Amino acid sequence: MSSARDQRIVIAGASSLLGIELKSLLEEGRFASWDFSLLDEETSVGTLTEAGGEPAIIQPVEEGSFARAKLVFFTGSAAFTERNLSGARESGAFVIDLSGGSLKEKDVHVWFALDGVAVGADTSQHLFAIPSAPGVAAAKLMDALSRLGVSKLAIIFFRPVSEAGKAGIEELESQTSQLLSFQSVGQPVFDTQVAFNLLDAYGAESREKLLSTRGRIALEVSMAARGKPLQPSVQVLHAPVFYGYTFVGFAALDSKPTNEAVIDACRKASFAIEVGSSAPLGNLNAAGESSIHLATPQADSAHPGSWWFWGAADNMRLPATYAIKLAEQLVG
C-alpha cells in the first residue's frame, strides 16, 4: 500500500514560466494522479491556478511545506531556492533543482543526458541539479566534438527575455509597442531598452545580470567537462526575442574531418539536424521541443579544421523534460 509520501510532489516556484511548464508536463505523464503542492514567493501567494484538473492556490513556504514529499522541484529564482533548500532537504525528498540555486552545494549531482540516453540516477543521493538549456547545449557540443578531437571551443548564447519571467516578456512587448508609437519606453525590469537591441549587459539598476547568467552556464559547463581536457569559453548576450535560446559556437579541431563526419558526431550527441533544409534555423524552430536544433555545421574556409555551429533550444521545455526524466528514474 502506498504512503502519502509516495504520491506527493512539491513545485517551489510554481508561478514561474518554468514552473508552469514543468507542472503541465508532469500532468501529462505518469505523475498525473499524484498530489501537487504549489509554492512560491510572497508576491505570487494566493494566485489561483489548477493542479490535476482541480482549482489550486499557490501557497507560501512555511514550516512543514515540504513534509511527506517524494519529489521537490525548484523552478523559481536561484535566491528563492537558496533560502528554502535546507527545508526541502530535511524532508527526505528527492530534490530536483532547475534554478541553479544548488550548484554550489558540495553534494549536488548535476544530471546530464548525453547521446540521447537518460543517464542512470543514483537513488542513494537526494539533491540533483538540472542544467539550463545553454548548459545542456554546451555539454552536447563538447560531447560531439570530443569524438573528433577538439582543441578549442567558444560559444556565445543569446538570452531571451522569458528568462526574466512574465515581467520580462511584458517589458519587451510594451517597449516594442511604445517605440513603434514613438513613445518613451518603460524599463523597470531591465533598466534599459531591450526592444530592437542586442546587449552585453542590462542597466545598472536591473536585477537581471547577464554576468550571473554567464556564471551559471560556465559552472554547468565546467561540471560537464570534468574528466575532459577541454574547457570551453562562454559568453552571453541579450537578444530581443521572447522565447528560446540561440547560440553560435566556434571549434578548432585537431583533425580535418569531412562534413559528414562532423554531422554524424553531432547526431550521435542527439542534436536534431536537418541537412539540406532550405528553411533557416531560428529560436522558433525549437519552440515546444525538448531536442536541441542545430543547423548544418559550416567549415571555416580561412582556417582548415575549424567549424561554425548555429543552434536553438527551448529554454523552458528542455530543462523541464530533463527534470521529469530524472524523476521517473528516481521513483522507479
N, C-alpha and C positions, 0 to 999 in steps of 0.2 A: 504494500500500500504506500502511495506517495505521500510525503510530508509536505507542509506548506512551503518549505524551502525549495523543494524540487520544482515548483511551478511559479516562482516569483522573480520578476525582472524589474530592476530599478533603472530608469534612464535619468541621469542627473545632467541637466542642460537640455531638458525636453523641448523647450520653446525655440531653441536654435534651429537654423536650417538643417544642420547635420543631425540634430536630434529628431526632427520631423521626418527626415529621410530614413533614418535608422528604424524608427517606430513603424513606418509604413512597410518597410521590407520585412521586419520581424512578423508583422501581422499577416503577411502573405505566405509564410512558410511554416515550418514545424513548430514555431513558438506562438502561433496564432491563438491557441487556447490558454496560454499562460496568463497569470495575473500581472498587470503592469502598474507600476507606481511611477508617477511623473513628477520630477523635482526640478527646481531651477532657482535662479537669483531672485531676490526680493522684488525686483522690478517686474518680474513675469508671474509672480504668485497670484493665483486667482483666475488666471486665464482659462477660459472654457475650451476644452478640446474633446477628443474622444479616444478611447482605447478599447480594442476588441469589439468595436461597434457600439460601445456604450459611452454616454457622456462622462467626461473626466475633468477634474480640476487640477491644474499644476500647483503643487504644494511647495512650501519652503523646506529646506533641510533642517530637521530638528533631531533631538535625541531619539534614537530608535528608527529613524527613517530608512536605514539600511538593514534593519534586523530581519532575519529569516530569508534574506535574498539569496538566490542561487547565482544570479548574474547581475553585476552592476556595470553599466556603461556610462562613461563620462563623455559628453558631447558639447559642453559649453566652452567657456574661456579657460585658458590654462590656469589663470588665477583662481577661478572657481573650483577647478579640480584640486589645486594645491591646498586650498582651505578645507576641503572635505574628504581628501583621500584617506586620511588616517581613520576616519569614522567608517568609511566603506570597507577598509581592510580589516578592521576589528570585527566586522560582521561575519568573517569567514567566507564571504562570497568570492567567486571569480570576478576580478575587477579588470575590465577592458577599457582602456583609455584611448579616446580618439582625439583628445585636445592637445596633446603634447605636454600636459602638466606633470606627467610622471616620468619624463625621460631622464631626469637627473637622479632618480631613485636608484640606489645601488643594485637592488634585486629585480629591477624591471626587465622583462623579456620583450624585446621589440620583435613583432611577428611579421615576417615577410613570407610571401608565397611566390616563389620563382618557378620558372619553367611551366607555368600554368598548373602547378601541383600545390595543393594546400599542405604546407609543412606541418608535420605532426606536432601537437601541443603537449607539453609536459604537464599533466594534471596534478603533479605534486606542487606546482607553482601556482600562485594566485594573483599575480599582478602582471598584466600584459599591456603593451602599447601598440596601437595600430598606427603605422606611419601615414603621413599626409600623402595626397596624390603625387606631389612632386618627389617625396621621399621614395615612393614605390617606383615612379618612373626612372629616377636616378639609379636605384638598385637594379632594375631590369636592364637598363642600358649598360651598366657595369658588367652584369652577368653575360649579356650578349657579346660584348666586346672582349671580355676575358677569354672567350673561345678563340679569338683571332690574334690575341697578343696586343695589348694596348699600352702605350707609354704615357699618354696624356689625354685627359678628358675634362672639358669645361662645359657647363650647362647654364643657360640663362632661362629662368622661369618667369612667365608673365602672369601676375596675380590678378584675378577678377575681384570685383567689389563685393561679391557674395561672401568672400572670406571674412568680411566685416559684418556679416549678418544682414537682417532685414533692413536695418538702418542704412547700411552701405548701399544696398540696392536702391532704396528710396532716394538717397542723396544723388546718385548718378542719374536716376530718372528725372529728378527735379532740376538738376543742373542742366541737363540736356534740353529740357523744355524751356528753361529760363534763358539759356544762351541763344536758342533759336528765336526767342521773342525779344532779344536784345535787352534782357533784364540782368541785373547783378545777381550773382549766384550765392545761395546759402552753402555753408561748408562746416556744419557742426561736427561731422564725423571725421572728415579727412583734413580739415583746416587748410584746404587748397582746392583749386579747380581740378577735378578728376575727369570731367567730361571732355572728350576730344583731346586728351592729353596723356602722353606717356611720361612716367616719372620714375626717378630713382629714390624718392623719399616723399613722405606726406608732410604736411605742415607741422611746425614745432609743437603746436598745442594738441595735435591729434593723438588719441590713444592707440591708433593703429601705427605700427612701426614695421616698415619693410626690413629693417635690420634684424628685428626679432624673428620675423618670418624666415629670413635667410639663416639665422642661427639655428632654428628648429630643423630646417631642411638639412643643413650641414651636419647637425648632430645625428640625424637619422641616417644620412649617407655614410658617416663615419662608422656607425654601428653595422650597417650593411657591408661595409668594406673590411671588417675585421677578418684577418687572415689573408687579405688580398694586398698586393704591393701598391695598388693604385689608390690614390685619394683624390677624387675629382674636385675641381674648383666650381663653386656655385655662386650665382648672382640672382637676385630677384628684382623685377621691375613691376611697376603698376601698369596695368592695361585697362583702358576704358571699356570693359565688357562686363556683363552681368554674371555669367556663369562659365566655368570651365577654365582650367589652367592650360596654357600652351607653353611650349618650350623649344629652344633651339640648342643643339649640342654640337660640339666640335671635338673630334677624336683623332689623335695621331696613332697609327697602328705600327707595330714592329714589322709587319709584312705588307705585301701589296696584294690583298685578296681581290677576287673578282666581285662584280656587283652581286652575282648570285650567291656567293659565299657570305657576304655581309647581310643580305636579305634573309638567308637561311638561318644565320646566327640570331637575328632579331626575332624571327618567327619561333625559334626554339626557346627564346626568352619570353614567349607568349605575347609579343606585340601583335596588334592587328594591322596588317599591311595590305593595301590593295594596289598591287603592282599594275602599272599601266592605266590606272584610273584617270579619266580626263577631268574629274571634278577636283578642285583644290581642297586641301585639308585645313579645317579651322576648328575652333573650340566647339562649334555646334555639332560637328560630326560625332563627338564623344558624348553628347548630352544623353543622359539616361542609360549609359552603358558602364559596365564595370571593367571593360578592357581598355587598354591604352592604345590609341591610334597613332600610327607612325606613317609618315609619307615615305615614298621610296628614297632610301639613303642616296646622297649625292657625293660623288668623289670630288675632291678639291683639285682642279686641274693644275693649280700653281704649286701644289705640294703633294707629290705622289705618296700614297699611303695614308693620306688624311681624308676624313669624311665629315659631311654635314648631316645632321639629323633634325627633323622637324616633327613634333608630336603634339597630341592633345589628350587631356583626361578630364573626366567629370569629377570635380573636387568634392562632391557630396556622395555620389553613388559609389565611387570606387572604395573609399575607406569604410563606408557603411557595409558594403558587400564583404569586405575582408573581415570586418568585425563579426558578422554573422557566421562566416565560415569557421572562424576560430571558436565561437560559442558552441557551434554544433559539435566540434571535436571535444570541447571541454565537458559537455554534459553527456557525451556518449550516445 
